[in-house]
Amino acid sequence: MTTLLALDTATEACSVALLHEGKVTSHHEVIPRQHAQKLLPMIKHLLADAGLPLNALDAIAFGRGPGAFTGVRIAIGVVQGLGFALERPVLPVSNLAALAQGALRAQGVQQVAAAIDARMDEVYWGCYQAEAGEMRLLGQEAVLPPERVALPDIAAAQWFGAGTGWGYAERLPATVGTFDAQRLPTAQDVLALAAFAWARGEAVAADQAQPVYLRDNVAVPKAR
């Protein structure tokens, strides 16, 4: 059976999760600015508790952003280091998608407007719909001022808002049934999405573990 490790450090939370013999175990802590010190020990302890060596892993999944630049880079560094050392592929997962997957897991909601506070008076934004247990992106992910977000035009859809970007709820024009502005992405939900990607053969080589900041996408045209 497939053995996957997932990690996420893109927000205030630092978390790891393991899929082995069909069972998921995870560890999640909200520890701002401690990710670099805590991540590798967390991975070591998770594998030790499962009685697994690192080379038992088939692939390594990670939150590729959007999120805090430093946090995303920490994840990329660790994933590339492990991937190269173990000669294992990696599975990049959107942190917005992980937020949506977490809401599906915890609340059973089928349509999620995921938003992460991007600072500088902006939010990272993405809208997702459940399909066979997997949150799939509708449209595109973006970084933009709260006033410019929009929900997909889906008839009779009941939306749930998830993520710290909903701290701007009074400025977000999107209408949702309810929201959780405290929700953070977790490695457990990165792992769930990675398992779908692994089954589709979407793993990539470690040197293709790249961050997705979203801000780069809007800055490049301006520079030109």
N, C-alpha and C positions, 0 to 999 in steps of 0.2 A: 504493500500500500504506500501511497505517496506520503512523504514527510516534508512539510513546509515550515519554514520559520518566517515570521513577519515582525517588522519593527516600525515604529513611528515616533518621530520627534519634531513634527512640523508645527506644533502649537505648544502651549504651556505643559501639556502632558507628555510623558515619556512612557512608552509601552512596548511590550513584546508579546508574541503569541506563537504557539506551536501546534501544528496539526500532525498527529502521529497515530497510526493504527485507527484512524477514524475519530479520534478523540482530540478535542481542543482544550489546551490549557493556556492561561495568559496571566500577565502581570501589568498593572496600569497604575501610574502615579502622576499626580499633578505636581511637578517640581520645576518651576521656571528657572532657567539658567543653570540647571544641573545636569542636563542631558549628556554632555560629553563625559562627565564623571560616572554617571549611573548606567548608561546604556549597555556597555560590554559586561559589567557584573550581572545585570539583569538577564542578559542572554545566557551567560554561563550558569546562573542558578536555575533558569527554566530548563535548560538541557540536562543539568545534573539531576534535577527532580524527576525528569523523565527517564534517566539512566541512559542518555544518548550522547555519543560523541558528535563533534561538529560534522565529521565526514558522513554521518548518517543522513544529512539533509539532502533532499533532491533539488531544492531551489530556495531562494531567499526573496521574500516580498518586502516592499517598503513603501511608505507614504512619500510620494515624489513631489508633493506640493499640490496646490499652493498653500503657503503658510509662512511662518517666520523664516527669513532667508538663512539665518545661522542654523536654525533647527533642521531645515531641509538639507543643508550642506553636511551636517553631522551624520544624518541618515545615509546620504550618498557615500560619504567617506567610509563608513563602516561596512556598507553593503558591497562596495567595490573591493575593499580589503578582503572580506570574507569570500566573495565570489572568485576573485583571482587566486587566493590561497587554496581554496577547496576545488577550484575548477568547476564551479556550479553556475547555472544561469540565474537570472534575477527577474522579478516580476514587479514592475512599477505600477502603483495604484494611486489614483487621485484622492487627495484628502477630502475634497468635497464629496466625492462618491462614498468614501468611508463614513462620513457624517450621515449621509442618506441611508447607507446600509445599517448603521447603528440605530437609526430611527425605525427602520423596518423591523429589525430584530427586537427592539425594546417595546415599541408601540404598535407594531403591525401595520403602520401607515403605508399606503401604496404610492403616494405622490409626495415628494419632499423637495422643498426649496431650501437648499443648503447655503449657508452664508458664514464666512469667517471674517472677523475684523481684520482688515488689511492695513490698519493705521492710515495716516495721512488722509483721513476723512473719506476712506473708500472701503468697499467690501469685496471679497472674493465671492463669486456668485455662480451657482449651477443648479439646474432643476432636473430631478430624476424621477423615473417611474419604475415600479417593480415589474419584472418580467421573469417568471419562473424562479422567484426567490433571489434575483439579482437586481440591484438598482442600476438602471441604464440611463445614460445622459440624454436629455432632450435638448437639442440645440447645441450651444457652446458654453463653456466656462468663460468667465470674464472677471476683470477687476474694474470697478466703476463706482461713482458716487452713489450713496444709498438711494437718492431720488430717481436714479435711472434704471433700477432693476425692473424686470418684468417677468411674469409667469407665462408659460406656454398657453396657447389658446386651446384648452382641452375641455370639451363639453362636460359639464357636471362633475368636474374633478374637485375633490376635497384635498386641499394642500395642507401640509404640516411644515412649519419652519424650524430648522435645526441649525445651531451653531452660534458662535459669539457675534456674528454679524447682525443677529436679531436684537442685539443691544441697541441698534439704531431703529427699532421697530416703528417709532413715531414718524420716521422719515422715509421708511420703505413703502412704496405705493402698492406692493404686492399684498393681496388679501388672502390670509390663511385662516384655517379654523382655529388653530392654536400654534404656539411655538415654544421652543426650549432654547433660550439664549445661553444656557450654561453648558450645553452639550459640546464635547470635544471629540475629535476623531480618535479611534482606538486601534491598536494593532489587531485586536480580535476581528474587527470589521475589515481592516486591510486584508487580513488572512482569508476571510470569507470571499471577498472579491477576487483575490489572487487564486483561489482554488478554481473558480470559474475560468479565469484566464489560463491557468495551467492546463485545464481540460481541453481548452481550445488550441493549445500549442502556442501560446503567445509569450512564452518566456524568451528573454533576450540575453545576450552575453553581458558579462559584468561591466565591460567598458561602455555599454550603452545605457548604464544607469545614470540618467541625467535629471536634473531638477526641472520642475515646471513652475516658474514664478508668476506667469501671466503678465506681470508688469513689463517684461521684456517685449511681449507682443505689441504693446501699445507704445513703447518707447522707441522702437526701431524706426517706424514710419516718421515719427517726429524728428529724429536725428537726420533723416534724409531731407 
